[in-house]
């Protein structure tokens, strides 16, 4: 798929390219982004060049990852958000926000817009969110975007060579008043049998 641009009330969401390398590199110097995401640490200029020049374009070209830079109309980078395909009909959302633009609801706004796009244009029926246990800022964004928290997965993510527990949540088309592309039969609530 060719990269595309989405807009919200306050943001322009578009694929980043080589012209955004410096802004991405500068943002990723933030210790919080390095702590909670799987980006390399230290984050070097060559990492930013590879991300903007190869990883993002390749993801769009082979329909495996749809990454958007989140920009104000002034051109300031406020964050990054992507959906990575993990199985048929399921994508995993990931995001980070720049330090100076946190607390304004930009990432939540973008998460809803990109999820809506994924549900209506990519035939996705589930967007999954995962974050290391303790990343309360990411969890707050996911909850404000409408994700249902589903629990804790043990040793489910690897960050910088260390297995870590993570929270998991999901957003379904019906959470945004959209139809699913496939029928969905939710499980009835029953107690789990005891052995």
C-alpha positions as CSV (number, residue, x, y, z in Angstrom):
1,X,0.0,0.0,0.0
2,X,1.2,3.5,-0.7
3,X,1.6,5.7,2.4
4,X,-1.4,8.0,3.0
5,X,-2.2,11.0,5.1
6,X,-5.0,11.2,7.7
7,X,-6.1,14.3,9.5
8,X,-7.9,14.9,12.8
9,X,-9.2,18.1,14.3
10,X,-5.6,19.1,15.4
11,X,-3.2,16.7,13.7
12,X,-1.8,15.7,10.4
13,X,-0.9,11.9,10.4
14,X,1.6,10.9,7.7
15,X,4.4,8.5,7.0
16,X,7.8,9.9,8.1
17,X,10.6,10.0,5.6
18,X,14.2,11.1,5.4
19,X,13.2,14.8,5.9
20,X,11.9,13.8,9.4
21,X,15.1,12.0,10.5
22,X,16.4,14.8,12.7
23,X,13.1,15.3,14.5
24,X,12.7,11.6,15.1
25,X,16.3,11.4,16.4
26,X,15.8,14.4,18.7
27,X,12.5,13.0,20.1
28,X,14.0,9.6,20.8
29,X,16.7,11.0,23.1
30,X,13.9,11.2,25.7
31,X,14.8,8.7,28.5
32,X,11.0,7.8,28.9
33,X,10.7,6.8,25.2
34,X,13.9,4.7,25.5
35,X,12.7,3.1,28.7
36,X,9.2,2.1,27.7
37,X,9.6,1.3,23.9
38,X,11.8,-1.2,22.1
39,X,13.9,1.4,20.2
40,X,17.6,1.0,20.6
41,X,19.3,2.7,23.5
42,X,21.3,4.8,23.0
43,X,19.3,6.0,20.0
44,X,21.9,7.1,17.4
45,X,21.5,9.1,14.2
46,X,21.8,5.9,12.1
47,X,18.8,4.4,14.0
48,X,16.7,7.4,13.0
49,X,17.9,7.2,9.4
50,X,17.1,3.5,9.2
51,X,13.7,4.1,10.7
52,X,12.6,7.0,8.4
53,X,14.4,5.8,5.3
54,X,13.8,2.0,5.4
55,X,11.6,0.6,8.2
56,X,8.6,2.9,7.7
57,X,8.6,2.8,3.8
58,X,9.1,-1.0,3.8
59,X,6.3,-1.5,6.3
60,X,3.9,0.4,4.0
61,X,5.2,-1.3,0.9
62,X,4.7,-4.8,2.1
63,X,1.5,-4.1,4.2
64,X,3.1,-5.3,7.4
65,X,3.3,-2.0,9.4
66,X,1.5,1.3,8.9
67,X,3.5,3.9,10.7
68,X,2.4,7.5,11.0
69,X,4.2,10.6,12.3
70,X,1.9,12.8,14.2
71,X,2.3,16.4,13.3
72,X,0.8,19.7,14.3
73,X,-0.3,22.0,11.4
74,X,2.9,24.0,12.2
75,X,5.0,20.9,11.3
76,X,6.1,20.1,14.8
77,X,6.4,16.3,15.5
78,X,4.2,15.4,18.5
79,X,4.6,11.6,18.4
80,X,4.7,8.4,16.4
81,X,2.0,5.8,16.0
82,X,1.8,2.6,14.0
83,X,-0.2,-0.6,13.5
84,X,1.7,-3.7,12.9
85,X,-0.1,-6.7,11.4
86,X,0.3,-9.7,13.8
87,X,-2.1,-12.2,12.3
88,X,-5.0,-12.2,9.9
89,X,-7.5,-9.5,10.9
90,X,-5.4,-8.4,13.9
91,X,-3.0,-5.5,14.2
92,X,-1.0,-4.3,17.2
93,X,-0.9,-0.6,17.9
94,X,2.2,1.1,19.3
95,X,2.9,4.8,20.0
96,X,5.0,7.4,21.8
97,X,4.6,11.1,22.4
98,X,7.3,13.8,22.4
99,X,8.0,15.2,25.9
100,X,7.0,18.7,25.1
101,X,3.6,17.7,23.7
102,X,2.5,15.1,26.2
103,X,-0.7,15.7,28.2
104,X,-2.7,17.3,25.3
105,X,-4.5,14.2,24.1
106,X,-2.7,14.1,20.8
107,X,-1.8,10.4,21.0
108,X,-5.3,9.4,22.1
109,X,-6.8,11.4,19.2
110,X,-4.4,9.7,16.7
111,X,-5.0,6.3,18.2
112,X,-8.8,6.6,17.6
113,X,-8.3,8.0,14.0
114,X,-5.8,5.3,12.9
115,X,-7.8,2.5,14.5
116,X,-11.0,3.7,12.7
117,X,-9.0,3.8,9.4
118,X,-7.6,0.3,10.1
119,X,-11.1,-1.1,10.8
120,X,-12.6,0.5,7.6
121,X,-9.7,0.2,5.2
122,X,-7.6,-2.8,6.2
123,X,-10.2,-5.4,7.2
124,X,-8.9,-5.5,10.7
125,X,-11.4,-6.7,13.4
126,X,-9.1,-6.3,16.4
127,X,-6.5,-3.7,17.3
128,X,-4.4,-5.0,20.2
129,X,-2.5,-2.8,22.6
130,X,0.4,-4.0,24.7
131,X,2.7,-2.2,27.1
132,X,5.1,-3.3,29.8
133,X,3.5,-3.5,33.2
134,X,4.1,-0.1,34.9
135,X,3.7,2.0,31.7
136,X,0.8,3.9,33.1
137,X,1.0,6.7,30.6
138,X,0.5,4.3,27.7
139,X,-2.3,2.5,29.5
140,X,-4.1,5.8,30.1
141,X,-3.9,6.7,26.4
142,X,-5.3,3.2,25.5
143,X,-8.1,3.5,27.9
144,X,-9.1,7.0,26.8
145,X,-9.1,5.7,23.2
146,X,-11.6,3.1,24.2
147,X,-9.5,0.0,24.6
148,X,-10.8,-2.7,27.0
149,X,-8.1,-3.9,29.3
150,X,-7.9,-7.7,29.2
151,X,-5.2,-8.6,31.6
152,X,-1.6,-9.2,32.2
153,X,0.5,-11.6,30.0
154,X,3.6,-13.1,31.7
155,X,6.9,-12.7,29.9
156,X,5.1,-11.6,26.7
157,X,7.4,-8.9,25.5
158,X,11.1,-8.5,25.1
159,X,12.7,-5.1,25.7
160,X,16.4,-4.7,25.2
161,X,17.0,-8.4,25.7
162,X,14.9,-8.8,28.9
163,X,11.5,-10.7,29.0
164,X,8.9,-8.6,30.7
165,X,5.2,-8.9,31.7
166,X,2.8,-6.8,29.8
167,X,-0.7,-5.4,30.0
168,X,-2.9,-6.2,27.0
169,X,-6.1,-4.5,25.8
170,X,-8.2,-4.5,22.6
171,X,-10.3,-2.3,20.5
172,X,-13.0,-3.8,18.3
173,X,-14.9,-2.1,15.5
174,X,-18.1,-2.2,17.6
175,X,-16.3,-0.1,20.2
176,X,-16.2,2.7,17.6
177,X,-19.8,1.9,16.3
178,X,-18.4,0.3,13.2
179,X,-19.3,-3.1,11.7
180,X,-16.8,-6.0,11.8
181,X,-15.7,-7.7,8.6
182,X,-16.2,-11.1,10.1
183,X,-18.9,-12.5,12.4
184,X,-18.0,-12.3,16.1
185,X,-19.4,-14.6,18.8
186,X,-18.4,-13.4,22.2
187,X,-18.0,-16.0,25.0
188,X,-20.7,-16.1,27.6
189,X,-19.4,-15.3,31.1
190,X,-19.0,-18.5,32.9
191,X,-16.8,-19.4,35.8
192,X,-13.7,-21.4,34.8
193,X,-13.9,-25.1,35.7
194,X,-11.7,-26.1,38.6
195,X,-9.4,-29.2,38.1
